[in-house]
Amino acid sequence: MTDGSARLSYEAVVPANSEATLHLPAVSADSVREGRSPLARVDGVRCLGHTDGVASYRLPSGSYRLTSRLR
């Protein structure tokens, strides 16, 4: 972390024919990423919002390697 910000790394697996709601601490919904892309831009993912430092998403089945900026 060369910019001095704290980051969280998280891996999630949603089984086939399922969906999940994910809540992650983050400075904003846009700061949660799957690889280099904002998570909300990943096919099938729906951003549910950001409240009190927590970003929420609806995830379709699949594997995710996520990072979120905490400050």
N, C-alpha and C positions, 0 to 999 in steps of 0.2 A: 504494500500500500504506500505508494510514493506520495500521494496527495494528502496524507495524514487522516484520512477518513477510516472509520471502522466498518468492517464488512462481515456479513454472515454468509456462510456457504451451507446449502441444504440440498439433499437429494430426496426425491420423492418418486414413488412408483404407484400408478393408479392401475388396477387390474383391468383386463379387457372387459368390455361391456359395462363399465362403471364410470362414475365421475366422482370428483371429490371437491370439497371446499378447503382451500388453503388459506391460512392466516399467518403472515410473516411480519416481524418488526421491520420497519423501513422508514426512511425519511419522507418518501413519497411513493406513490404507486408506480411511477416511471422509473424509479431506481432499482426495481426488482428485474433481474435479467435472467434469461435462459441463453447461455453462451453470451454472444454480443448483442442479442436482440432484446428489447423490452418484452417482458413476459406477456403483456397484454396484446402483443402483435403476433404471438404464436397461434397457428391455426387451431380453432376450437376453444381457445382460452378466453374467458370472459372476466374482465376486471369488475369486481363488485364494489370497489371503493377503497378509501383510505381514511381512517379515523383514529385519532389518539395514537399515532405512531405505528399503526398496524395496517398493512395492505392486505386486501382479501381478493381471492380469485376463485373461479369455478374452473376446474381442470378436467379435460376429457382423459380417457385412458391413455397411458404412455409413461415414459420415463423422463424425468426432469432433473437437470443439474442447475440449481439456481444460486444466484448471489443477490444480496440486497445491501444497499448502503444504509448504515445505521446513523451516521451523522455527517 
